[in-house]
Every structure is written in structure tokens, then in C-alpha cells.
Amino acid sequence: MSVHKSIAQVFENNMGNRLTPELAGGMIRSLIDILAAGVQPRPEGEQSQEQENGNGVV
């Protein structure tokens, strides 16, 4: 499942629920877990496409 779909699912699962500190904390932990799982470390010396282009556009 893609990161985008996983994040959307976190919010869809909690739609209609009253927002409590516990629910908000759980949602934040879920988002952090999803984002952490989606980060792929690059081997040393390998540059991203943005760095190779070097056009400075953000």
C-alpha cells in the first residue's frame, strides 16, 4: 500500500469519531509509523535526481 493511501486510511478510519487527546495521539503515532516505513535510505554516493539536475527549483 502506498504512503498516500495509508495516510488516507488513518483519517478515514477515524471519521465521525469525537476527537480526543488519545485519538489524536494515536493518529499522530500512526502517521509517524507510516512515514518512517516509507523512508528508504540511499546507499552512500548515490545522489537523488533533484541533486543531479541542480536547477535550484524547489
N, C-alpha and C positions, 0 to 999 in steps of 0.2 A: 504494500500500500504506500502511496506517495505521502510525503510530508504534508502537502496541502490537504489531501483527503483525511489524513489522521487528525490534523488540527480542526478541520470542519466537523469531524465526528465528535470531538470533545465538546464542541459547542452545541451540536445537535442533540447529544445525549442529555444535556443539561437544560434544554429549552423548556420553559414552563416551570422549572423549579425555582423556589424562592432563593435568592442569592444570600447565602450565609457566609460567615468567615471560613467555615470548614469547607463548604463547596468551592469558594473562590480559591482557597489554598490547594485543594485537590486538583482544580483545573490548572492552576499555575504549575504544580508539580508534573501533571500530565504533559503540558506544553514543553516544559524543560526536558523531560524524558524523550519526547518526540524529536525535539531539535537536536539533542545530544546524539540520538541514534542516527540522525540524518547527516551528521558531520563525518566526512570521510577524510582522514589525514592523508596528505600527499607525501610521497617519498621526497627526500631531500634532493634539491637540484631541479625538481620538476616545477615549472612555472605555470601559472594559470594563463588562460587565453587573454585575459584583460592585461596582465603584465607584459605578455609578448607583444600585444598591439601597441601599448604605450601611447595611446592617443590622449590620455588625460581626461576623457569624458567619464563623468560619474553617473 
